[in-house]
Amino acid sequence: MAFELPALPYAHNALEPHIDELTMQIHHGKHHAAYTTNLNAAIAGTDLEGKTIEQILEKCIDTPAVRNNGGGYYNHNLFWQIMAPNAGGQPSGELADAINKAFGSFDGFKEQFSKAAATRFGSGWAWLCVKKGGTVEICSTPNQDNTLMPGIGCDGYPILGLDVWEHAYYLKYQNRRPDYVNAFFNVINWNEVAKRFAAGK
Ligand code: MN
């Protein structure tokens, strides 16, 4: 059973003006599609075929084609889900409590997450992760790595991720990555992040 590119859960233009339509078309239809195709090619005929993506990421670290394309497949699946039109704002409930405990306040979280995204040199991701027990932590990873891979980043369960590859923002923001990071906060789907928090804590 090959992995399939999931449909976007909203229209390509639904995240305007924060994330533009053409970027979404290329990012989902070309980049994410390529990771999916290349992941399938990399695992074809190996003992990874038929495994879940999580099982693959837990053991793929020594095989670059699986690591890069498996990470790219998983990370973008997460990325589309944790954004939504008419979203943003702040989390509530247990997730808000965990964020306040770890970072002092929502603003403290926003500052540290934005810094992680801005200072990731080259291509990669900024993450908010939950550890067993419910503590949340921020980290960043290079390329398409993520924290499900053993020993990568803070090693927690990723509940929020921001793609800081130039392909994610260059058409609209060019070199202004901090503006893109700031705009991202207007489209965070905190309901989905809270679901992931509950599943991973
Ligand atoms: Mn991307």
Residues whose N, C-alpha, C, O or C-beta is under 5 A from the ligand:
A	BS01	MN	D163 W165 A168
